[in-house]
Amino acid sequence: MVVSPPGAQVRPHSTKETFVNRDQVKGTAKDVAGKIRRKVGEATGDVGEQVKGAGEQIAGKIQKGVGNVEQAAEDKSRDSRR
């Protein structure tokens, strides 16, 4: 049983299911790994690592974007079947 504090507004749960696809997860992971690599390169003064990290971040953002497009298409398809 969930008890809300006095005066709190309770929002109904959305009936729309949200799924995250593999490209979204992998893209986010690449983005984070690239950011870490770039920051390590900055801390150590290693320009090569900075560039590799930035490249990894870009690749991750692109992959996540592809996943977002795939997800939007899947959501649209799922909505049209209802």
C-alpha positions in Angstrom: 0.0 0.0 0.0 1.4 3.4 -1.0 0.5 6.4 1.1 0.9 9.9 -0.3 1.7 12.9 1.8 -1.3 15.3 2.4 -1.8 17.6 -0.5 0.3 15.5 -2.9 -1.1 15.1 -6.4 -1.3 11.5 -7.6 -0.8 11.0 -11.3 -2.3 8.0 -13.0 0.2 5.6 -14.5 0.6 5.7 -18.2 -0.8 2.7 -20.0 1.8 3.1 -22.7 4.7 0.6 -22.3 8.2 1.9 -22.9 10.9 -0.4 -24.3 14.5 0.4 -24.8 16.1 -1.2 -27.8 19.7 -2.6 -28.0 21.0 0.3 -30.1 19.9 2.8 -27.5 21.7 0.9 -24.7 24.8 0.2 -26.6 25.0 3.8 -27.9 24.7 5.2 -24.4 27.4 2.8 -23.2 29.7 3.9 -26.0 29.0 7.6 -25.3 29.8 7.2 -21.6 33.0 5.1 -22.3 34.1 7.7 -24.8 33.5 10.5 -22.4 35.6 8.7 -19.7 38.4 8.0 -22.3 38.4 11.7 -23.4 38.5 12.9 -19.8 41.4 10.5 -19.0 43.2 11.9 -22.0 42.6 15.4 -20.8 43.9 14.6 -17.4 47.0 12.9 -18.7 47.6 15.3 -21.6 47.3 12.5 -24.1 45.8 14.1 -27.2 45.4 10.8 -28.9 43.2 9.4 -26.1 41.2 12.6 -26.2 40.6 12.2 -29.9 39.7 8.5 -29.6 37.4 9.3 -26.7 35.6 12.0 -28.7 35.2 9.7 -31.6 33.8 7.0 -29.4 31.3 9.5 -28.0 30.2 10.5 -31.5 29.8 6.9 -32.5 27.7 6.3 -29.4 25.5 9.3 -30.0 24.9 8.1 -33.6 24.1 4.6 -32.5 21.7 5.9 -29.8 20.0 8.1 -32.4 19.5 5.1 -34.7 18.0 3.3 -31.7 15.7 6.3 -31.0 14.5 6.2 -34.7 13.9 2.5 -34.5 12.0 2.9 -31.2 9.8 5.6 -32.6 9.0 3.5 -35.6 8.2 0.5 -33.4 6.0 2.7 -31.1 4.1 4.1 -34.1 3.6 0.5 -35.4 2.4 -0.7 -32.0 0.0 2.3 -31.7 -1.5 1.7 -35.1 -2.3 -1.9 -34.3 -4.4 -0.9 -31.3 
